[in-house]
Structure formats: structure tokens, C-alpha cells
């Protein structure tokens, strides 16, 4: 980190990571950090007067030109520079709150892209789907708390969702599969 502390001293909990093809890694943990291939770690959000992000999920776009990160009830997008540093922090989209109780946050956690560039993100009311410009296309409902998501399977036509719930006082986790008409991206995964 800029002050020489280890990541665990930055505050918060490591939530998510996205690996870049250059060997760097973007991490969400009380903000956005970039670990360059040489091991140098730098804070990436809240630059040039932009606000600190309330992060959880993080992902690189398939072309690795942008990073999308959750920011409470919104999604933020940042541009990736040639050196891996992020700039131009701005809002990508608002998470859809349909079906949520008054005051309930939409959340936003794990995410994936399909081959057509549509963006899938787990939220409190299901897996929300956005086009490449941030337009909400719809929500695939979920029956439990959705944690993470990926597209895989033999034909890359299966949406796998990690869900969790407390049953009889004990936290239980499931992996559910949902058939898709869309196809997942080839090559680099999340």
C-alpha cells in the first residue's frame, strides 16, 4: 500500500479480486486497490476528488479497458490505463430495486460477462443483467441470498449461482444452475 502497510492493515475485509492478463490484480476491500505485477499496491478509488467507493464485487471488462465495481446500490466504472492504474471513476448503473422492501439495499456482489458483453451481477432481488452501456435488461429471480455468479458448463450456457441462507440457526450454502439462452465468454474467466 502507499504507506507500506500490508493489505490486511488497509481496513475492511477482502471482498473480491479480478486478475488482469498483465499479471496485476484488482482487489475490492473498503475501496479499490491494484497490485501491479511487481507487487506494488496502490489505492485506485477516491482519486482527484471523486468519492471513496463502498465496494464488494469487482470485475474487469472482457477487453480489460474498464473495471466495474459495486458501490452500495450502484455500479461504478473506472478506465484502465496502460500501466494498470484506474482513472475516470464514474457511475455505470443503478442496481434495480424492484421487489425489495422500503429501505432494503439492492446489494451487489459477484459478477460475470456473457459473450455478447452483457453484465450479470448478484443482488438482493436476483441476478441483474445490464447491457454494455449500463442499461438494466432484467433480473433473474433468486430464492435465497445470492453471493456469486459465473457462466460455465460444456457449452458455456449455464449460469452458476452461489446462494446462502440461515437454516435452523446454521448458515448453509448452495450452488444452483440456471440454463441460459446466452453463451458465456471464451478465454479469460472472471
Sine and cosine of phi, psi and omega as CSV:
sin_phi,cos_phi,sin_psi,cos_psi,sin_omega,cos_omega
0.00,0.00,0.25,-0.97,-0.04,-1.00
-0.82,0.57,-0.55,0.83,-0.01,-1.00
-1.00,-0.08,0.14,0.99,0.05,-1.00
1.00,0.07,-0.02,1.00,0.03,-1.00
-0.96,0.29,0.40,-0.92,0.13,-0.99
-0.95,0.31,0.35,-0.94,0.01,-1.00
-0.83,0.56,-0.59,0.81,-0.03,-1.00
-0.93,0.37,-0.19,0.98,0.06,-1.00
-1.00,-0.06,-0.07,1.00,-0.05,-1.00
-0.96,0.28,-0.29,0.96,0.00,-1.00
0.99,-0.13,0.58,-0.82,0.00,-1.00
1.00,0.09,-0.14,-0.99,-0.04,-1.00
-0.88,-0.47,0.67,-0.74,0.09,-1.00
-0.88,0.48,0.88,-0.48,-0.07,-1.00
-0.99,-0.13,-0.72,0.69,-0.15,-0.99
-0.37,-0.93,0.29,-0.96,0.03,-1.00
-0.57,-0.82,0.48,-0.88,0.07,-1.00
-0.70,-0.72,0.86,-0.51,-0.04,-1.00
-1.00,0.06,0.69,-0.72,0.06,-1.00
-0.99,-0.13,0.42,-0.91,-0.02,-1.00
-0.93,0.37,-0.27,0.96,0.03,-1.00
-0.99,0.14,-0.02,1.00,-0.01,-1.00
0.99,-0.14,-0.07,1.00,0.05,-1.00
-1.00,0.10,0.23,-0.97,0.00,-1.00
-0.66,-0.75,0.73,-0.69,0.11,-0.99
-0.99,-0.15,0.72,-0.70,-0.09,-1.00
-0.79,-0.62,0.68,-0.73,0.14,-0.99
-0.97,-0.24,0.79,-0.61,-0.03,-1.00
-0.20,-0.98,1.00,0.03,-0.06,-1.00
0.87,0.49,0.52,0.86,-0.09,-1.00
0.62,-0.78,-0.21,-0.98,0.01,-1.00
-0.87,-0.50,0.75,-0.66,0.02,-1.00
-0.82,-0.57,0.47,-0.88,0.08,-1.00
-0.85,-0.53,0.83,-0.55,0.12,-0.99
-0.98,-0.17,0.95,-0.30,-0.02,-1.00
-0.94,0.33,0.31,-0.95,0.01,-1.00
-0.82,0.57,-0.46,0.89,0.02,-1.00
-0.99,0.10,0.02,1.00,0.04,-1.00
1.00,-0.08,-0.11,0.99,0.04,-1.00
-0.94,0.35,0.77,-0.64,-0.01,-1.00
-0.92,-0.38,0.77,-0.64,0.00,-1.00
-0.73,-0.69,0.56,-0.83,0.07,-1.00
-0.96,0.27,0.66,-0.75,-0.12,-0.99
-0.91,-0.42,-0.41,0.91,0.02,-1.00
-1.00,-0.06,0.12,-0.99,0.03,-1.00
0.86,0.51,0.61,0.79,0.08,-1.00
-1.00,-0.08,0.45,-0.89,0.11,-0.99
0.76,0.65,0.64,0.77,0.07,-1.00
0.99,0.10,-0.01,1.00,0.06,-1.00
-0.97,0.24,0.47,-0.88,-0.06,-1.00
-0.95,0.31,0.41,-0.91,0.12,-0.99
-0.91,0.41,0.62,-0.79,-0.02,-1.00
-1.00,-0.02,0.61,-0.79,0.10,-0.99
-1.00,-0.04,0.99,0.13,-0.24,-0.97
-1.00,0.03,0.37,-0.93,0.20,-0.98
-0.51,-0.86,-0.99,0.13,-0.01,-1.00
-0.98,0.19,0.47,-0.88,0.01,-1.00
-0.51,-0.86,0.58,-0.82,0.02,-1.00
-0.42,-0.91,0.53,-0.85,0.17,-0.99
-1.00,0.02,0.62,-0.78,0.11,-0.99
-0.92,0.39,0.39,-0.92,-0.05,-1.00
-0.82,0.58,-0.54,0.84,0.03,-1.00
-1.00,0.08,-0.01,1.00,0.01,-1.00
0.86,0.50,0.44,0.90,0.04,-1.00
-1.00,-0.04,-0.26,0.97,-0.03,-1.00
-0.61,-0.80,0.42,-0.91,0.18,-0.98
-0.90,-0.43,0.73,-0.68,0.10,-1.00
-0.93,-0.37,0.73,-0.69,-0.06,-1.00
-0.68,-0.73,0.58,-0.82,0.07,-1.00
-0.93,0.37,0.52,-0.86,0.01,-1.00
-0.56,-0.83,0.98,0.18,-0.09,-1.00
0.84,0.54,-0.89,-0.46,-0.04,-1.00
-1.00,-0.01,0.21,0.98,0.02,-1.00
-0.78,-0.63,0.10,-1.00,0.13,-0.99
-0.88,-0.48,0.74,-0.67,0.05,-1.00
-0.96,-0.26,0.50,-0.87,0.05,-1.00
-0.80,-0.60,0.62,-0.78,0.03,-1.00
-0.74,-0.67,0.55,-0.84,0.03,-1.00
-0.99,0.11,0.63,-0.78,0.03,-1.00
-0.99,-0.12,0.84,-0.54,0.04,-1.00
-0.99,0.10,0.18,-0.98,0.00,-1.00
-0.85,0.52,-0.44,0.90,0.01,-1.00
-1.00,-0.05,0.10,0.99,0.00,-1.00
1.00,0.03,-0.20,0.98,0.00,-1.00
-0.94,0.34,0.55,-0.83,-0.03,-1.00
-0.98,-0.18,0.63,-0.78,0.03,-1.00
-0.64,-0.77,0.11,-0.99,0.14,-0.99
0.86,0.51,0.76,0.65,0.03,-1.00
-0.90,0.44,0.79,-0.61,0.00,-1.00
-0.39,-0.92,0.19,-0.98,0.02,-1.00
-0.98,0.22,0.72,-0.69,0.09,-1.00
-1.00,-0.06,-0.71,0.70,-0.04,-1.00
-0.23,-0.97,0.33,-0.94,0.18,-0.98
-1.00,-0.08,0.67,-0.74,0.12,-0.99
-0.94,0.34,0.63,-0.78,0.00,-1.00
-0.96,0.28,0.71,-0.71,-0.04,-1.00
-0.96,-0.29,0.18,0.98,-0.02,-1.00
-0.82,0.57,0.74,-0.67,0.04,-1.00
0.99,0.13,-0.02,1.00,0.00,-1.00
-1.00,-0.04,0.51,-0.86,0.02,-1.00
-0.93,0.36,0.43,-0.90,0.05,-1.00
-0.82,0.57,0.79,-0.62,0.01,-1.00
1.00,0.08,-0.18,0.98,0.02,-1.00
-0.98,0.22,0.76,-0.65,0.03,-1.00
-0.96,0.28,0.50,-0.87,0.01,-1.00
-0.97,0.23,-0.36,0.93,0.00,-1.00
0.98,0.21,-0.73,-0.68,-0.08,-1.00
0.87,-0.50,0.87,-0.50,-0.10,-1.00
-0.59,-0.81,-0.96,-0.27,-0.06,-1.00
-0.96,0.27,0.45,-0.89,-0.05,-1.00
-0.53,-0.85,0.31,-0.95,0.02,-1.00
-0.41,-0.91,0.29,-0.96,0.09,-1.00
-0.89,-0.46,0.53,-0.85,0.18,-0.98
-0.99,-0.13,0.06,-1.00,-0.07,-1.00
-0.90,0.43,-0.40,0.92,0.01,-1.00
-1.00,0.04,0.04,1.00,0.03,-1.00
1.00,0.04,0.12,0.99,0.07,-1.00
-0.96,0.29,0.58,-0.81,-0.09,-1.00
-0.95,-0.31,0.81,-0.59,-0.01,-1.00
-0.93,-0.36,0.74,-0.67,0.03,-1.00
-0.63,-0.78,0.70,-0.71,0.05,-1.00
-0.96,0.28,0.65,-0.76,0.01,-1.00
-0.60,-0.80,0.03,-1.00,-0.06,-1.00
-0.89,0.45,-0.44,0.90,-0.05,-1.00
-0.95,-0.31,0.16,0.99,0.03,-1.00
0.68,-0.74,-0.24,-0.97,0.07,-1.00
-1.00,-0.04,0.93,-0.38,-0.01,-1.00
-1.00,0.04,0.62,-0.79,-0.05,-1.00
-0.87,-0.49,0.75,-0.66,-0.01,-1.00
-0.81,-0.59,0.49,-0.87,0.12,-0.99
-0.99,0.14,0.03,-1.00,-0.09,-1.00
-0.92,0.39,-0.21,0.98,0.03,-1.00
-0.98,-0.18,0.06,1.00,0.04,-1.00
1.00,-0.02,0.18,0.98,0.05,-1.00
-0.99,0.16,0.78,-0.63,0.01,-1.00
-0.94,0.33,0.84,-0.54,-0.03,-1.00
-0.99,-0.12,-0.40,0.92,-0.01,-1.00
0.40,-0.91,0.07,-1.00,-0.03,-1.00
-0.75,-0.66,0.77,-0.64,0.11,-0.99
-1.00,0.03,0.92,-0.40,-0.10,-0.99
-0.90,0.43,0.49,-0.87,0.06,-1.00
-0.81,-0.59,0.54,-0.84,-0.04,-1.00
-0.99,-0.14,-0.06,1.00,0.05,-1.00
-0.62,-0.78,0.07,-1.00,0.06,-1.00
-0.88,0.48,0.86,-0.51,-0.01,-1.00
-1.00,0.00,0.73,-0.68,-0.09,-1.00
-0.94,-0.34,-0.79,0.62,-0.09,-1.00
-0.58,-0.81,0.23,-0.97,-0.07,-1.00
-0.46,-0.89,0.53,-0.85,0.15,-0.99
-0.46,-0.89,0.32,-0.95,0.08,-1.00
-0.92,-0.40,0.81,-0.59,-0.06,-1.00
-0.43,-0.90,-0.46,-0.89,-0.03,-1.00
1.00,-0.10,0.18,-0.98,-0.08,-1.00
-0.83,0.55,-0.65,0.76,-0.01,-1.00
-0.98,-0.22,0.07,1.00,-0.12,-0.99
0.83,0.56,0.69,0.72,0.00,-1.00
-0.81,-0.58,0.43,0.90,0.03,-1.00
-0.81,-0.58,0.79,-0.61,0.08,-1.00
-1.00,-0.04,0.89,-0.46,0.06,-1.00
-0.98,-0.18,0.77,-0.63,-0.06,-1.00
-0.82,-0.58,0.76,-0.65,0.12,-0.99
-1.00,0.00,0.81,-0.58,0.02,-1.00
-0.84,-0.54,0.37,-0.93,-0.01,-1.00
-0.57,-0.82,0.47,-0.88,0.06,-1.00
-0.34,-0.94,0.38,-0.93,0.09,-1.00
-1.00,-0.06,0.85,-0.53,0.01,-1.00
-0.84,-0.54,0.86,-0.51,-0.02,-1.00
0.79,0.61,0.66,0.75,0.05,-1.00
0.98,0.18,0.03,1.00,-0.03,-1.00
-0.87,-0.50,0.70,-0.71,0.02,-1.00
-0.97,0.26,0.80,-0.60,0.02,-1.00
-0.89,-0.45,0.54,-0.84,0.00,-1.00
-0.78,-0.62,0.67,-0.74,0.03,-1.00
-0.80,-0.61,0.43,-0.90,0.20,-0.98
-0.92,-0.40,0.88,-0.48,-0.03,-1.00
-0.93,-0.36,0.51,-0.86,0.03,-1.00
-0.88,-0.47,0.64,-0.77,0.00,-1.00
-0.76,-0.65,0.86,-0.50,0.03,-1.00
-0.92,0.40,0.63,-0.78,0.01,-1.00
-0.90,-0.44,0.48,-0.88,0.22,-0.98
-0.99,0.15,-0.53,0.85,0.02,-1.00
-0.96,0.27,0.24,-0.97,0.03,-1.00
-0.88,-0.47,0.64,-0.77,0.04,-1.00
-0.95,0.31,0.33,-0.94,0.00,-1.00
-0.94,0.34,0.48,-0.88,0.08,-1.00
-1.00,-0.04,0.28,-0.96,0.04,-1.00
0.99,0.12,-0.68,-0.73,-0.06,-1.00
-0.83,0.56,0.76,-0.65,0.08,-1.00
-0.97,0.23,-0.50,-0.87,0.01,-1.00
-0.75,0.66,0.00,0.00,0.00,0.00
